[in-house]
Amino acid sequence: MTAADTSAPPRASVLVLDDDAKLGESLGKLLRLEGYHVDVLCRADEVEPRVRRHLYDAALIDLRMPERSGIDVLQALRDLDPAVAVLIMTAYGTIDAAAQAFQLGAKDFLSKPVRREVLLAAVERALEVSQLACHARLLRERLATPLQALLGDSPALRRPLALARKAASTDLPVCILGDTGTGKSLLARAIHAESRRAAGPLVEEVLTTMSADLQKSALFGHTAGAFTGASKARRGLFQTAAGGSLFLDEVGDLALDVQVALLRAIEEKKIRPLGSTDEIAVDVRILTATNANLPRLVQEGLFRQDLFERLNGFLIELPPLRERTEDIPLLVAHYARQAAPRGRSVPNFSPDALKALQEYPWPGNVRELKHVVERAVVVAEGDTIGVEDCLLRRSPQNSATAERYDQTLEEFEMEAKRRYLSHLLDSYDGDLQKVADHAGLHITNLRKWLHKLGVPATRPRS
């Protein structure tokens, strides 16, 4: 590790305790050159007062001290701050002393004189293990409430979570925007779970694969004989969600006439089942989500302005994982714990593996990270997961034409559609009508797909 290396926690704070003042200062200087903040003490009785006033990430403790042993100091540190990664140093190492140190929670046992590279590697390794343990503790604390299950403390995630907490305390509609795999459904469930409607039902539905008539039937229900095949009456989603929340995913794909009916139901708090002349009062909180750019769809007349204004009582945009990579270690610890088979210890990800995961662009976002961690836990043969166990696609930007089978079916289909429409746009020099005719789509639906897939409708001129 060098001073410019960013694999160690930034400005990690290390306490050095050695009764040999010259040696202690030498160790301190070495660590400071590597970017650590270091305090050096020569007396064991100075440790506890110092630790009560300052937070340390690691401590290097000499085993043999005049006043008390390093084992006693280790025990005191465990009681004062269990998060400190303690390394014991000694020129008189014995198996018994090492065993006792490890039993009390020491991260390493180093023999003096300690070579520079051995010391730096041991400190970095101890800090990495300590950091993962902190992530696990933070994970347990954050799972105490539903919104805290959206793991992360990055600046990019703080604002959406703050808005979600405010939204949960109201009954206003919530519209969640974000790429596929960013956690929109999880956020919607958390908002419902922390709202006053938590005791009521949360009904979730994706209506994109249905025709306009079936979308209306799903939302509002129908009477027997309302249309061909309607042999008996059916309650709609609004009635099923009465007293609770209705979560409509991919709301940007609703047909325009369905948008009109949905707007009326929200404004009047009444629905009329298909085939009926009677109106039914409904008490439902509306939550929606989409990976489409709704404001742009509104501008192009593909989504109603009045419905958009109704849905975004709170407009919350979740960032892609590539914009909050500092949350990846916490997410990795969580998914590794979930994936570890019962009866087996949870494997640790090596520093190189975590670095590789943080540098990867994550086109599939958190969902893709979850799949990668689950697979790595299965593939790894030992207790430490390396880069090679993660099976990351090495050059995703250069593999657009390669088949990828480590995706969900939805992700695979979306990528295939993206390539297909991009190819047609290039072939027809951006002529949308020709592309729509070739693809068998109405031009309005073609525009919606281009927005959803993030494919530019205009082609660069050569």
Phi, psi and omega in degrees: 000139178244172182298334181272353183293131182257008181287332176279153178302136183296134177054036176301142185255127185237135175256129177247127178237114177208132182289347174272099186301321181296316179293320179300315179293326178295317177296318179299316180297318180300316181290324179296324178297337179269005175098002180276150168272128188230134168244134181246128177239151180248347184238135183296327182287354176274346188293308186298314176300323181292318182291332177290336183261337185229151176261130178239145177272329181212159178219132174258115188241128175287137184290316185256113179235151182297316187280316182204159184283160176297332177295320177296319178295319178301315179298319179296319178296321178300321181286323183282316183208093182298343183282345181290129176275113185259131174242131181261134177243143177198150172264358184233048185293137173231159179298320181297316181296318179297316180299318180295320180296314180294325179296327180273000174107010177296143181273337180200161180228110189250138179267131176279149352288140183269123177292148184308309184293327179292316180298311183296320179295320181294318179295314180299317180296318180295319178295323180296313179297318179297321180297317178297322178295321177296320177299319180295319178295316179298322178300313181298320180293320187283339178282003182292330179231153185304313182295332180286350176289344173279089192291135176145152178225022180287153177304325182295335183262340186297316182295311178302322179291323177296318177296320180296321178296319177294319180297322182296334182274000179240181176245015181288152175297152179232131176243122184251123178252150177163158179295164175301132176090006182274349177106028182296317180294319179298319179293318179299317179296321180293319178299315178298316184294335180259006181267173178291348180266011186302329179285344179271176182286151167245112182254123182247141179205145171244119187257006190295331184274359184262154171289168181301317180295319179290328175298316178296318179298318180296320182286315191248353181082178178206161176269166176296132180080008181298329177204169182302126180096349179275078185285338178214160182294153180218133175287144178268178183297324180299316180290321180297327182269008183307131181083355181231222183233145175246119181252114179254109180273151182054047182295339179294345181265005179293140176297152185299320180289334174288325177300320178298315181293322179294318179300316180298317180297320181291317183289318186266348183056037178218151176230159174231110179302149178300133180088359182245152174257356183268140176263146181238125177288139180228144177240094187222139173265131186261125172240134180226161177209155176197152172261005177275162176272089185300315178304321180290321176299323177297315181300326183266008176077017181265349177218137186291131178300316183293325177290319178302317180295326178290321186285332187262050168308317168232122176254112186242125180248121179272133182282153172292158184297329181295344178263003176217053184294339178293345178273352186298317179302321179294317179295320180297315179300320181294310183290328177295320178296320179294323187275340183297128179301148180300134180092352178252147177290153179284122181290152176262146173270131181295159177304321179294322179294315178297321179297317179296320179294324180285337180269347181286144187283344176052067176297333178266005174060212187299324180299318179293319177301317179302315180296319181296316180295315180301317180292319181297322179297324179285319185287321185299139181265337180248199180271354179242130180264124180260178180302319183295335179283341184282339177051046178286146173290122190289323182224071183301331182287342181254009185240034184297331182267354182276145177283136182236122185250012178260019179255167168287163179299320180298316180295320180297315181295317181297319180293321178296318178294323179297315179294320182298309182291325177298319179296316180295319178299319177294319183294322182258017175054039175080008179284102187296324181295318178295320178297316180298317179298315180297318184278351181074033181242151167289146185299330177295316178293325177299314179300319180296319179293321179297319177296315183296321184273352181072029180263122179298135181283335180262143180255142178295140179278137180276000000 
